[in-house]
Amino acid sequence: MENTIIKCENFNAWFGDNHVVKSVTMDIPKNNLTAVMGPSGCGKTTFLRCINRMHELAPDARTEGSLKLYQDEVYDIHPILLRQKIGMVFQHPNPFPNMSIYDNVVAGYKLNGIKLSKAERDDIVEDSLRKAALWMEVRDTLRKKGTFLSGGQQQRLCIARAIAMKPEVLLLDEPTSALDPVSTSSIEELLIDLKKNYTIIIVTHNMQQAARISDRTAFFYMGELAEYDHTKQMFISPKDKRTQNYITGRFS
Amino acid sequence: MQISTQKIIQQPEKRYKEKEFSAKIPFTIKRERYFRKSLVLAAIGVIILVMAFGCTLVVYSIPSFKALGIHFLYGKTWDPVNNVFGAYPFLLGTLITSFLALIISIPFSISIALFLGEYYPEGWFSNLLKNAIELIAAIPSVIYGFWGLFVLVPIVRHLEMKFGVLPYGVGILTASLILSVMIIPYAASMGREIVKMTPLRLKEAAYSLGSTRYEVIRHVVIPYAKSGLLAGILLSLGRALGETMAVTMVIGNSSLIPKNIFAPGNTMASVIANEFTEAAGSVYLSALIELGLVLFLVTAIINIAGKSIIKRFSKI
C-alpha cells in the first residue's frame, strides 16, 4: 500500500498472561480516517494504546512483533518522543482542571518544558482551537478554566490540545461515547475535516459512527483482526462470517 | 380478625413464618434501641470530656490570669522564685522547634508521599516502607528521647564545636531534629492517600502529550494533591507543637530566650512536664496550667484548620 504511515506485522500484546491483541497485520494509510471497531473486550482499545505505547503504563504489559511508524520501529523510539508524534484523545474528556483553556491547549509544551514566546503560544492556541472548531466559542473566555466547558466542548479542547503538538497521527479512544448526540455529530464533522492534515485512528463501539466517518474499518474480534477493508466494502459485503454477524446485529 | 384467620388458613406455610418473625420482633427492636442509646451515650461522653478538659484548664488558670493578666503571654522572664511568670520564651521555643522540625521534615514526607502514592504504590518494597513509616508513629516518644540523648546530642555537640558555639549538645536544634523524625509519618501517610487519588485520566492525558514521570508529578499530581499535602503538613505541625517527652529530654530546659538555634530552651509542653511536680505556689501552678491552656488552644486551631482544608479538598 502506498502512503503507509503505520505498518503492523504479526503484532501481539499481552497483559500478564492475558493475550489481548493476537497477531495483527495491517497497514494504515496516511491522511485517512481509520475506524477500529468490535465488541467490548476485543482488544481494540489496547491495540490503539499500543500505537503510542500508552499501554506500557500497566506494569505487566508486553508486546511482540513489528509496529512501524513510517520506517521506524515504534518500540525503538523513546515513548516520550513517540507520544509527541502520536497524539491521543480519550473516552472521557480530560482537560487539566488546574489550567485555563489557553494553558490547556499549550499544556503539551508546558509539560515538556518547551519554551515558547508569547506570540508563538498565541498562534498555536488560535490555530489549534480553530482546527478543533472551538475558537469561535471560547475566544473571549480563554482565561477561564477548561472544566467550565460542556462535555462536547471539553472533548474538542482535548483534541485541540493533542493537535497543538503537531502530531503525525491522532488516536481517539471512543471519543464520543460519553457525549450527547449533538456534540457527537460536531466531533464527527471535525474529524472528517481534520484528516486533511492528520492521520486519524478512531476506536469506536458504534458501527454507525464507523460507517459515517471512516475510510477504512478494522473489525477486531477476540483480539484478532477479523477483517480490514474499505469501509463501504466492509459494510456492504463483509467477507468474514464474524463481521457479518456483528454488522447484522447478531451480537454486540 | 376474620380476614387474617382466613389468610392463615389459606396459607399454612406462611403462618409458620409469620409466627417466627413476630416472636423475634421484641428482641430485635430492644437490641436496636439499646444499641442506639449506647452509641449516643458514647458520643455525648466524648463531647463532655473535651469540654471538661477545656473548663478545667480555664478554671485552674484563673488565679494566674488574675495575678498576671495578659502580660503572661509576652513577659520575657520566667522566675518562679520571685513569682514572675512570662511565657514568651516558651511560646518562642515551641514555635521555633515546631517550624524548624516542619521545614526539616517536609522534603522527606513529601518525597515519601509521592514515592508511595505515585511511583511505587504496590510491591514488597512499598509495603516495607509503608509499615516502617507507620512504625515511626508508633514508637513511644521516650524512646526518641533516649535515642536523641545517646546519638543525636553527641553529633550536635560535635557540630557546635566546629561552629564555635557553646557545645551543649542539647538545645533547640536537637529538639527540632528529633521532632522532624517523629512527625514525618503524619504528613507522609496523609499525602500518600491524596496523591493516590489523582485521577488516572489526568495522568494519562499528560503521558499522552509526551510527559515524563517527573513532569506528570510536577504538573498534574502536585497541583491536584497540593491542598491534601498542605493539610497533612498542618496535622504534623499540630503534633510537633504538643510533643512533650522527647523534647523535654533533649531541649536543655532553659527558661531564657534562646539566642540561636544551638542554645538550650524550653517549649510550653516541656516546661509543664518539667516543673509541674515542683510547682510550690498557687500562682506558679496556675501559670503552668495557663500554659497548658494556650498550648491546647494553639493545637486545636491548627487541627481545625487542617481538617477544614481536608474537608474543602474532598468536596472537589
Interface residues (C-beta under 8 A of the other chain):
Chain A: N52 M54 L57 I80 L81 L82 R83 Q84 G87 M88 F90 H92 N94 P95 F96 P97 N98 A107 G108 K110 L111 N112 G113 C158 R161 A162 M165
Chain B: P199 R201 L202 E204 A205 A206 Y207 S208 L209 G210 S211 T212 E215 V216 H219 V220 P223 Y224
